[in-house]
Amino acid sequence: MKSFRKELWFETPARRAFLNITPQVELALSESGIIEGLALVNAMHITASVFVNDDERGLHSDFEKWLEGLAPEKPHSRYAHNVAEDNGDAHLKRQIMGRETVVAVTGGRLDLGPWEQIFYGEFDGRRRKRVLVKIIGE
Protein backbone atom coordinates (compact mmCIF):
# COMPACT_ATOMS: atom_id res chain seq x y z
CA MET A 1 0.00 0.00 0.00
CA LYS A 2 1.21 3.51 -0.85
CA SER A 3 0.79 6.61 1.24
CA PHE A 4 0.90 10.25 0.11
CA ARG A 5 0.80 13.41 2.22
CA LYS A 6 0.38 17.03 1.14
CA GLU A 7 -0.44 20.25 2.98
CA LEU A 8 -2.65 22.90 1.43
CA TRP A 9 -2.35 26.42 2.86
CA PHE A 10 -5.07 29.09 2.91
CA GLU A 11 -5.37 32.65 4.15
CA THR A 12 -8.79 34.20 3.74
CA PRO A 13 -9.13 38.01 3.89
CA ALA A 14 -12.45 37.72 5.75
CA ARG A 15 -13.26 36.13 9.10
CA ARG A 16 -15.50 33.53 7.44
CA ALA A 17 -15.34 31.90 4.01
CA PHE A 18 -16.16 28.72 2.13
CA LEU A 19 -13.53 27.71 -0.43
CA ASN A 20 -13.98 24.94 -2.99
CA ILE A 21 -10.74 22.97 -2.65
CA THR A 22 -11.71 20.06 -4.90
CA PRO A 23 -9.20 21.05 -7.62
CA GLN A 24 -6.32 21.12 -5.10
CA VAL A 25 -7.31 17.71 -3.73
CA GLU A 26 -7.58 16.32 -7.28
CA LEU A 27 -4.08 17.64 -8.00
CA ALA A 28 -2.76 15.96 -4.85
CA LEU A 29 -4.41 12.71 -5.96
CA SER A 30 -2.77 13.00 -9.37
CA GLU A 31 0.62 13.62 -7.72
CA SER A 32 0.14 10.58 -5.48
CA GLY A 33 -0.19 8.10 -8.34
CA ILE A 34 -2.77 6.19 -6.29
CA ILE A 35 -5.55 4.59 -8.36
CA GLU A 36 -7.66 2.81 -5.71
CA GLY A 37 -7.90 3.86 -2.09
CA LEU A 38 -9.06 6.63 0.20
CA ALA A 39 -8.37 10.35 0.45
CA LEU A 40 -8.58 11.98 3.88
CA VAL A 41 -8.86 15.77 3.83
CA ASN A 42 -8.84 17.49 7.20
CA ALA A 43 -8.48 20.95 8.65
CA MET A 44 -5.45 21.25 10.91
CA HIS A 45 -6.87 24.20 12.84
CA ILE A 46 -9.61 24.13 15.47
CA THR A 47 -11.53 27.05 13.91
CA ALA A 48 -11.68 25.66 10.36
CA SER A 49 -13.57 22.82 8.73
CA VAL A 50 -13.54 20.48 5.74
CA PHE A 51 -16.83 19.16 4.40
CA VAL A 52 -18.52 17.91 1.23
CA ASN A 53 -21.51 19.68 -0.29
CA ASP A 54 -22.81 21.51 -3.37
CA ASP A 55 -20.92 24.51 -4.78
CA GLU A 56 -23.88 26.85 -4.92
CA ARG A 57 -23.72 30.47 -3.71
CA GLY A 58 -27.24 30.45 -2.21
CA LEU A 59 -26.41 27.36 -0.17
CA HIS A 60 -23.22 28.98 1.11
CA SER A 61 -25.26 32.01 2.17
CA ASP A 62 -27.68 29.64 3.92
CA PHE A 63 -24.76 27.99 5.76
CA GLU A 64 -23.56 31.40 6.92
CA LYS A 65 -26.99 32.46 8.20
CA TRP A 66 -27.65 29.08 9.84
CA LEU A 67 -24.27 28.96 11.57
CA GLU A 68 -24.54 32.57 12.70
CA GLY A 69 -27.98 31.79 14.15
CA LEU A 70 -26.60 28.81 16.08
CA ALA A 71 -23.36 30.44 17.22
CA PRO A 72 -23.39 34.20 16.62
CA GLU A 73 -20.03 35.93 16.58
CA LYS A 74 -21.20 38.81 18.78
CA PRO A 75 -21.45 39.70 21.51
CA HIS A 76 -18.01 38.26 22.22
CA SER A 77 -18.89 38.25 25.93
CA ARG A 78 -21.41 35.47 25.18
CA TYR A 79 -18.60 32.86 25.21
CA ALA A 80 -16.59 31.84 28.26
CA HIS A 81 -13.76 30.98 25.83
CA ASN A 82 -13.43 34.63 24.81
CA VAL A 83 -11.12 35.75 27.59
CA ALA A 84 -7.93 36.21 25.57
CA GLU A 85 -9.53 35.63 22.15
CA ASP A 86 -12.74 36.54 20.35
CA ASN A 87 -13.34 33.30 18.44
CA GLY A 88 -15.56 31.17 20.67
CA ASP A 89 -18.18 31.15 17.91
CA ALA A 90 -15.62 29.84 15.39
CA HIS A 91 -14.88 26.80 17.58
CA LEU A 92 -18.59 25.96 17.73
CA LYS A 93 -19.11 26.49 13.99
CA ARG A 94 -16.23 24.12 13.25
CA GLN A 95 -17.76 21.52 15.55
CA ILE A 96 -21.01 21.71 13.59
CA MET A 97 -19.43 21.59 10.11
CA GLY A 98 -16.87 18.92 10.96
CA ARG A 99 -13.14 18.43 10.94
CA GLU A 100 -12.62 16.23 7.88
CA THR A 101 -13.97 14.21 5.04
CA VAL A 102 -12.92 10.91 3.54
CA VAL A 103 -13.51 10.35 -0.16
CA ALA A 104 -13.09 7.06 -2.01
CA VAL A 105 -10.55 6.97 -4.82
CA THR A 106 -11.67 4.86 -7.78
CA GLY A 107 -9.84 4.63 -11.08
CA GLY A 108 -7.48 7.42 -10.04
CA ARG A 109 -10.33 9.89 -9.42
CA LEU A 110 -12.21 11.19 -6.41
CA ASP A 111 -15.41 9.16 -6.23
CA LEU A 112 -17.78 12.06 -5.54
CA GLY A 113 -21.50 12.28 -6.29
CA PRO A 114 -22.76 14.44 -9.19
CA TRP A 115 -22.87 17.73 -7.25
CA GLU A 116 -20.43 16.95 -4.45
CA GLN A 117 -17.39 19.15 -3.97
CA ILE A 118 -14.86 19.40 -1.13
CA PHE A 119 -14.86 22.65 0.84
CA TYR A 120 -12.61 24.38 3.31
CA GLY A 121 -14.73 26.31 5.81
CA GLU A 122 -12.99 29.19 7.57
CA PHE A 123 -14.59 30.62 10.71
CA ASP A 124 -11.74 32.74 12.12
CA GLY A 125 -9.73 33.85 9.12
CA ARG A 126 -7.20 36.51 8.24
CA ARG A 127 -4.25 34.25 9.01
CA ARG A 128 -2.54 31.29 7.37
CA LYS A 129 -4.01 27.88 8.06
CA ARG A 130 -3.45 24.45 6.60
CA VAL A 131 -5.39 21.45 5.41
CA LEU A 132 -3.88 17.98 5.35
CA VAL A 133 -4.49 15.70 2.38
CA LYS A 134 -3.53 12.08 3.14
CA ILE A 135 -4.11 9.51 0.41
CA ILE A 136 -3.62 5.79 0.91
CA GLY A 137 -4.10 2.93 -1.49
CA GLU A 138 -2.58 1.21 -4.49
N, CA, C and O of each residue as an XYZ file, in Angstrom:
552
protein
N       0.842     -1.177      0.000
C       0.000      0.000      0.000
C       0.888      1.241      0.000
O       1.897      1.295      0.702
N       0.501      2.235     -0.793
C       1.213      3.508     -0.852
C       0.518      4.529      0.031
O      -0.672      4.428      0.332
N       1.304      5.512      0.432
C       0.790      6.610      1.235
C       1.351      7.917      0.685
O       2.524      7.993      0.317
N       0.502      8.948      0.633
C       0.905     10.252      0.111
C       0.370     11.326      1.039
O      -0.774     11.253      1.489
N       1.198     12.324      1.327
C       0.797     13.413      2.222
C       1.132     14.749      1.571
O       2.212     14.937      1.010
N       0.168     15.682      1.661
C       0.382     17.030      1.137
C      -0.374     18.020      2.005
O      -1.487     17.742      2.451
N       0.235     19.179      2.246
C      -0.438     20.247      2.975
C      -0.886     21.324      1.994
O      -0.141     21.726      1.101
N      -2.110     21.777      2.180
C      -2.647     22.903      1.430
C      -2.746     24.073      2.404
O      -3.193     23.893      3.537
N      -2.341     25.251      1.988
C      -2.354     26.425      2.860
C      -3.343     27.454      2.332
O      -3.443     27.682      1.126
N      -4.075     28.074      3.264
C      -5.074     29.086      2.910
C      -4.971     30.266      3.866
O      -4.651     30.109      5.044
N      -5.249     31.447      3.331
C      -5.368     32.646      4.153
C      -6.495     33.476      3.564
O      -6.338     34.102      2.515
N      -7.629     33.476      4.246
C      -8.788     34.203      3.744
C      -8.753     35.641      4.265
O      -8.375     35.869      5.414
N      -9.142     36.610      3.437
C      -9.129     38.005      3.888
C     -10.263     38.318      4.864
O     -10.192     39.300      5.603
N     -11.300     37.495      4.869
C     -12.450     37.718      5.750
C     -12.418     36.726      6.917
O     -11.711     35.719      6.872
N     -13.177     37.022      7.935
C     -13.261     36.134      9.098
C     -13.839     34.778      8.711
O     -13.372     33.742      9.184
N     -14.868     34.786      7.840
C     -15.504     33.528      7.441
C     -15.514     33.401      5.923
O     -15.678     34.383      5.199
N     -15.335     32.157      5.455
C     -15.340     31.903      4.010
C     -15.537     30.413      3.775
O     -15.219     29.581      4.625
N     -16.067     30.098      2.599
C     -16.163     28.722      2.128
C     -15.416     28.651      0.805
O     -15.788     29.315     -0.162
N     -14.347     27.832      0.763
C     -13.528     27.706     -0.434
C     -13.663     26.313     -1.018
O     -13.518     25.321     -0.303
N     -13.938     26.232     -2.304
C     -13.979     24.944     -2.987
C     -12.532     24.506     -3.216
O     -11.809     25.120     -4.001
N     -12.115     23.443     -2.528
C     -10.736     22.972     -2.647
C     -10.644     21.661     -3.437
O      -9.605     21.001     -3.430
N     -11.720     21.295     -4.106
C     -11.715     20.063     -4.902
C     -10.567     20.031     -5.907
O      -9.894     19.005     -6.004
N     -10.306     21.107     -6.662
C      -9.197     21.050     -7.623
C      -7.836     20.782     -6.962
O      -7.017     20.054     -7.523
N      -7.590     21.352     -5.794
C      -6.321     21.124     -5.095
C      -6.203     19.687     -4.609
O      -5.117     19.108     -4.629
N      -7.323     19.108     -4.170
C      -7.307     17.714     -3.730
C      -7.124     16.797     -4.931
O      -6.402     15.804     -4.842
N      -7.767     17.113     -6.058
C      -7.585     16.323     -7.279
C      -6.124     16.365     -7.740
O      -5.584     15.354     -8.191
N      -5.495     17.519     -7.628
C      -4.085     17.641     -7.997
C      -3.216     16.775     -7.081
O      -2.303     16.094     -7.549
N      -3.499     16.801     -5.790
C      -2.760     15.956     -4.846
C      -2.935     14.484     -5.199
O      -1.978     13.713     -5.142
N      -4.151     14.094     -5.561
C      -4.410     12.710     -5.956
C      -3.590     12.351     -7.190
O      -2.996     11.274     -7.247
N      -3.554     13.234     -8.164
C      -2.769     12.996     -9.367
C      -1.284     12.836     -9.024
O      -0.611     11.953     -9.557
N      -0.780     13.692     -8.137
C       0.622     13.622     -7.720
C       0.931     12.321     -6.982
O       2.054     11.820     -7.037
N      -0.066     11.783     -6.295
C       0.144     10.580     -5.481
C       0.352      9.329     -6.324
O       1.053      8.407     -5.907
N      -0.252      9.294     -7.504
C      -0.191      8.099     -8.343
C      -1.086      6.970     -7.853
O      -1.042      5.869     -8.402
N      -1.887      7.220     -6.842
C      -2.772      6.191     -6.290
C      -4.028      6.091     -7.144
O      -4.634      7.103     -7.498
N      -4.414      4.851     -7.475
C      -5.552      4.591     -8.362
C      -6.777      4.121     -7.584
O      -7.905      4.472     -7.931
N      -6.564      3.334     -6.539
C      -7.655      2.807     -5.713
C      -7.293      3.017     -4.255
O      -6.216      2.615     -3.814
N      -8.190      3.647     -3.503
C      -7.899      3.864     -2.088
C      -8.839      4.867     -1.462
O     -10.021      4.941     -1.800
N      -8.286      5.640     -0.539
C      -9.056      6.633      0.203
C      -8.264      7.922      0.313
O      -7.042      7.904      0.456
N      -8.968      9.037      0.245
C      -8.365     10.352      0.452
C      -8.993     10.982      1.696
O     -10.203     11.204      1.754
N      -8.162     11.259      2.670
C      -8.581     11.982      3.879
C      -8.193     13.438      3.684
O      -7.055     13.741      3.326
N      -9.133     14.331      3.919
C      -8.865     15.767      3.826
C      -9.343     16.372      5.127
O     -10.537     16.336      5.427
N      -8.404     16.943      5.923
C      -8.839     17.490      7.201
C      -8.174     18.816      7.535
O      -7.009     19.060      7.221
N      -8.959     19.654      8.181
C      -8.476     20.950      8.652
C      -7.559     20.722      9.845
O      -7.874     19.940     10.743
N      -6.428     21.409      9.846
C      -5.446     21.254     10.907
C      -5.532     22.402     11.925
O      -4.597     22.640     12.689
N      -6.652     23.093     11.919
C      -6.869     24.203     12.845
C      -8.262     24.064     13.446
O      -9.205     23.666     12.761
N      -8.383     24.384     14.696
C      -9.606     24.132     15.472
C     -10.753     25.095     15.126
O     -11.878     24.908     15.589
N     -10.471     26.119     14.316
C     -11.528     27.050     13.911
C     -11.779     27.003     12.398
O     -12.259     27.968     11.803
N     -11.444     25.863     11.795
C     -11.682     25.662     10.364
C     -12.273     24.274     10.164
O     -12.215     23.429     11.057
N     -12.839     24.050      8.996
C     -13.572     22.823      8.733
C     -13.303     22.338      7.309
O     -12.921     23.119      6.438
N     -13.506     21.049      7.086
C     -13.536     20.483      5.740
C     -14.820     19.663      5.645
O     -15.129     18.868      6.533
N     -15.558     19.867      4.566
C     -16.828     19.160      4.400
C     -17.140     19.003      2.916
O     -16.516     19.648      2.073
N     -18.093     18.156      2.608
C     -18.524     17.914      1.230
C     -19.955     18.431      1.078
O     -20.831     18.125      1.887
N     -20.172     19.221      0.023
C     -21.511     19.682     -0.290
C     -21.516     20.274     -1.685
O     -20.537     20.148     -2.421
N     -22.610     20.917     -2.051
C     -22.805     21.510     -3.373
C     -22.120     22.877     -3.436
O     -22.114     23.614     -2.450
N     -21.551     23.212     -4.578
C     -20.915     24.513     -4.779
C     -21.943     25.478     -5.353
O     -21.953     25.756     -6.552
N     -22.791     25.975     -4.491
C     -23.880     26.850     -4.918
C     -23.938     28.040     -3.960
O     -24.087     27.864     -2.751
N     -23.819     29.251     -4.506
C     -23.723     30.471     -3.705
C     -24.871     30.633     -2.709
O     -24.641     31.030     -1.567
N     -26.097     30.335     -3.123
C     -27.240     30.454     -2.213
C     -27.100     29.530     -1.015
O     -27.412     29.912      0.113
N     -26.628     28.313     -1.262
C     -26.413     27.361     -0.174
C     -25.345     27.865      0.785
O     -25.486     27.726      2.000
N     -24.282     28.447      0.251
C     -23.217     28.981      1.113
C     -23.758     30.114      1.975
O     -23.400     30.228      3.147
N     -24.606     30.941      1.408
C     -25.261     32.007      2.172
C     -26.152     31.410      3.261
O     -26.207     31.925      4.378
N     -26.843     30.328      2.929
C     -27.678     29.643      3.920
C     -26.828     29.075      5.059
O     -27.211     29.165      6.225
N     -25.668     28.486      4.717
C     -24.760     27.990      5.757
C     -24.382     29.121      6.701
O     -24.441     28.970      7.922
N     -23.994     30.254      6.128
C     -23.557     31.404      6.921
C     -24.663     31.860      7.873
O     -24.415     32.065      9.061
N     -25.867     32.017      7.361
C     -26.991     32.461      8.201
C     -27.323     31.431      9.269
O     -27.572     31.789     10.419
N     -27.329     30.160      8.901
C     -27.651     29.081      9.838
C     -26.618     29.009     10.958
O     -26.966     28.939     12.137
N     -25.339     29.028     10.570
C     -24.273     28.958     11.572
C     -24.275     30.182     12.479
O     -24.071     30.066     13.687
N     -24.504     31.350     11.897
C     -24.537     32.574     12.705
C     -25.730     32.558     13.657
O     -25.653     33.110     14.754
N     -26.829     31.931     13.248
C     -27.981     31.790     14.149
C     -27.688     30.845     15.299
O     -28.137     31.079     16.422
N     -26.940     29.782     15.037
C     -26.604     28.811     16.083
C     -25.508     29.306     17.010
O     -25.564     29.086     18.219
N     -24.509     29.976     16.446
C     -23.358     30.441     17.221
C     -22.960     31.825     16.716
O     -21.989     31.953     15.969
N     -23.698     32.861     17.113
C     -23.391     34.203     16.623
C     -22.022     34.690     17.099
O     -21.600     34.417     18.222
N     -21.350     35.411     16.219
C     -20.025     35.933     16.581
C     -20.095     36.890     17.765
O     -19.271     36.822     18.678
N     -21.088     37.784     17.745
C     -21.199     38.808     18.784
C     -22.507     38.662     19.549
O     -23.492     38.182     18.988
N     -22.538     39.055     20.787
C     -21.447     39.703     21.506
C     -20.368     38.697     21.919
O     -20.667     37.559     22.281
N     -19.122     39.136     21.858
C     -18.009     38.262     22.220
C     -18.124     37.789     23.662
O     -17.652     36.704     24.001
N     -18.746     38.594     24.506
C     -18.891     38.248     25.926
C     -19.812     37.044     26.133
O     -19.883     36.507     27.238
N     -20.498     36.626     25.112
C     -21.414     35.475     25.184
C     -20.672     34.170     25.485
O     -21.255     33.234     26.033
N     -19.370     34.109     25.122
C     -18.603     32.863     25.211
C     -17.564     32.925     26.325
O     -16.764     33.858     26.389
N     -17.583     31.932     27.194
C     -16.588     31.836     28.259
C     -15.184     31.706     27.681
O     -14.216     32.125     28.315
N     -15.061     31.141     26.503
C     -13.757     30.976     25.826
C     -13.115     32.326     25.508
O     -11.890     32.430     25.453
N     -13.921     33.344     25.301
C     -13.426     34.630     24.814
C     -12.826     35.492     25.922
O     -13.260     36.622     26.146
N     -11.839     34.955     26.601
C     -11.123     35.754     27.593
C      -9.935     36.438     26.920
O      -9.791     37.659     26.993
N      -9.090     35.649     26.269
C      -7.927     36.206     25.570
C      -8.159     36.274     24.060
O      -7.368     36.887     23.343
N      -9.223     35.660     23.576
C      -9.528     35.628     22.149
C     -10.983     36.045     21.933
O     -11.742     36.230     22.884
N     -11.346     36.188     20.667
C     -12.736     36.540     20.348
C     -13.341     35.545     19.367
O     -14.177     35.915     18.542
N     -12.917     34.270     19.452
C     -13.336     33.301     18.437
C     -14.104     32.102     18.990
O     -14.093     31.030     18.384
N     -14.764     32.269     20.123
C     -15.563     31.173     20.674
C     -16.579     30.651     19.667
O     -16.796     29.443     19.566
N     -17.201     31.561     18.922
C     -18.184     31.153     17.913
C     -17.545     30.287     16.837
O     -18.175     29.345     16.355
N     -16.301     30.585     16.447
C     -15.617     29.840     15.394
C     -15.379     28.390     15.807
O     -15.480     27.485     14.978
N     -15.066     28.165     17.073
C     -14.882     26.805     17.578
C     -16.182     26.008     17.464
O     -16.168     24.840     17.076
N     -17.297     26.640     17.802
C     -18.595     25.960     17.728
C     -19.006     25.698     16.281
O     -19.535     24.631     15.971
N     -18.768     26.659     15.399
C     -19.108     26.490     13.988
C     -18.321     25.336     13.382
O     -18.862     24.547     12.607
N     -17.048     25.240     13.734
C     -16.227     24.125     13.250
C     -16.789     22.796     13.739
O     -16.826     21.818     12.992
N     -17.228     22.763     14.996
C     -17.764     21.522     15.552
C     -18.993     21.064     14.764
O     -19.193     19.869     14.545
N     -19.799     22.018     14.347
C     -21.011     21.709     13.585
C     -20.675     21.223     12.169
O     -21.257     20.249     11.691
N     -19.743     21.897     11.507
C     -19.430     21.589     10.109
C     -18.453     20.431      9.951
O     -18.364     19.845      8.872
N     -17.729     20.096     10.995
C     -16.870     18.921     10.961
C     -15.414     19.221     10.672
O     -15.068     20.262     10.114
N     -14.587     18.296     11.062
C     -13.136     18.428     10.936
C     -12.610     17.941      9.600
O     -11.684     18.536      9.049
N     -13.189     16.861      9.063
C     -12.616     16.232      7.882
C     -13.658     15.528      7.049
O     -14.823     15.392      7.420
N     -13.170     15.080      5.885
C     -13.970     14.211      5.042
C     -13.062     13.134      4.471
O     -11.865     13.351      4.285
N     -13.630     11.997      4.200
C     -12.916     10.908      3.538
C     -13.668     10.617      2.246
O     -14.884     10.424      2.244
N     -12.916     10.591      1.144
C     -13.514     10.349     -0.165
C     -12.838      9.129     -0.780
O     -11.613      9.012     -0.758
N     -13.636      8.231     -1.323
C     -13.087      7.063     -2.013
C     -12.351      7.506     -3.273
O     -12.725      8.477     -3.931
N     -11.297      6.766     -3.582
C     -10.554      6.968     -4.820
C     -10.794      5.741     -5.683
O     -10.484      4.620     -5.278
N     -11.345      5.950     -6.871
C     -11.672      4.860     -7.785
C     -11.166      5.225     -9.179
O     -11.514      6.274     -9.720
N     -10.359      4.367     -9.740
C      -9.837      4.628    -11.082
C      -8.993      5.891    -11.158
O      -8.939      6.543    -12.201
N      -8.336      6.238    -10.057
C      -7.479      7.420    -10.041
C      -8.219      8.737     -9.902
O      -7.634      9.803    -10.093
N      -9.511      8.673     -9.567
C     -10.331      9.890     -9.419
C     -11.053      9.897     -8.088
O     -11.317      8.842     -7.512
N     -11.371     11.086     -7.600
C     -12.206     11.193     -6.411
C     -13.594     10.683     -6.758
O     -14.182     11.111     -7.751
N     -14.114      9.787     -5.964
C     -15.406      9.161     -6.231
C     -16.502      9.964     -5.537
O     -17.074      9.530     -4.536
N     -16.782     11.148     -6.091
C     -17.785     12.060     -5.541
C     -19.098     11.927     -6.304
O     -19.110     11.532     -7.470
N     -20.201     12.259     -5.640
C     -21.502     12.283     -6.292
C     -21.573     13.420     -7.298
O     -20.657     14.239     -7.368
N     -22.660     13.484     -8.087
C     -22.759     14.437     -9.192
C     -22.543     15.898     -8.805
O     -21.958     16.646     -9.589
N     -22.985     16.327     -7.643
C     -22.871     17.729     -7.251
C     -21.898     17.931     -6.099
O     -21.697     19.058     -5.647
N     -21.297     16.854     -5.624
C     -20.426     16.950     -4.453
C     -19.080     17.593     -4.779
O     -18.445     17.287     -5.788
N     -18.674     18.485     -3.898
C     -17.386     19.153     -3.967
C     -16.818     19.192     -2.544
O     -17.562     19.096     -1.568
N     -15.514     19.331     -2.439
C     -14.858     19.400     -1.129
C     -14.598     20.871     -0.801
O     -14.072     21.625     -1.619
N     -14.982     21.259      0.419
C     -14.855     22.654      0.844
C     -14.001     22.801      2.088
O     -13.989     21.949      2.976
N     -13.288     23.913      2.116
C     -12.610     24.384      3.309
C     -13.497     25.477      3.881
O     -13.790     26.463      3.203
N     -13.926     25.306      5.126
C     -14.732     26.311      5.805
C     -13.864     27.051      6.812
O     -13.275     26.442      7.704
N     -13.790     28.350      6.663
C     -12.994     29.187      7.569
C     -13.931     29.987      8.453
O     -14.842     30.652      7.958
N     -13.713     29.927      9.760
C     -14.587     30.616     10.707
C     -13.862     31.648     11.561
O     -14.487     32.349     12.356
N     -12.546     31.742     11.398
C     -11.742     32.738     12.124
C     -10.521     33.064     11.279
O      -9.388     32.781     11.669
N     -10.762     33.661     10.121
C      -9.728     33.853      9.116
C      -8.782     35.004      9.364
O      -8.608     35.487     10.483
N      -8.183     35.418      8.272
C      -7.203     36.505      8.238
C      -5.838     36.075      8.769
O      -5.043     36.898      9.223
N      -5.584     34.772      8.702
C      -4.247     34.251      9.012
C      -4.078     32.924      8.292
O      -5.058     32.286      7.907
N      -2.836     32.515      8.115
C      -2.537     31.294      7.367
C      -2.928     30.057      8.152
O      -2.610     29.918      9.333
N      -3.630     29.156      7.462
C      -4.014     27.882      8.062
C      -3.829     26.779      7.031
O      -3.784     27.032      5.827
N      -3.725     25.557      7.525
C      -3.451     24.452      6.604
C      -4.497     23.351      6.670
O      -5.212     23.172      7.656
N      -4.542     22.628      5.561
C      -5.386     21.449      5.408
C      -4.460     20.305      5.030
O      -3.581     20.458      4.182
N      -4.663     19.168      5.660
C      -3.877     17.976      5.354
C      -4.643     17.107      4.359
O      -5.830     16.834      4.536
N      -3.943     16.681      3.314
C      -4.487     15.696      2.378
C      -3.624     14.449      2.539
O      -2.420     14.489      2.286
N      -4.235     13.345      2.958
C      -3.531     12.077      3.143
C      -4.237     11.054      2.284
O      -5.423     10.789      2.474
N      -3.515     10.476      1.339
C      -4.113      9.509      0.408
C      -3.388      8.198      0.587
O      -2.159      8.137      0.562
N      -4.183      7.126      0.772
C      -3.620      5.793      0.912
C      -4.285      4.853     -0.082
O      -5.464      5.004     -0.403
N      -3.534      3.905     -0.555
C      -4.096      2.929     -1.490
C      -3.021      2.371     -2.399
O      -1.828      2.424     -2.103
N      -3.484      1.839     -3.508
C      -2.579      1.210     -4.493
C      -2.672      1.930     -5.818
O      -1.991      1.556     -6.773
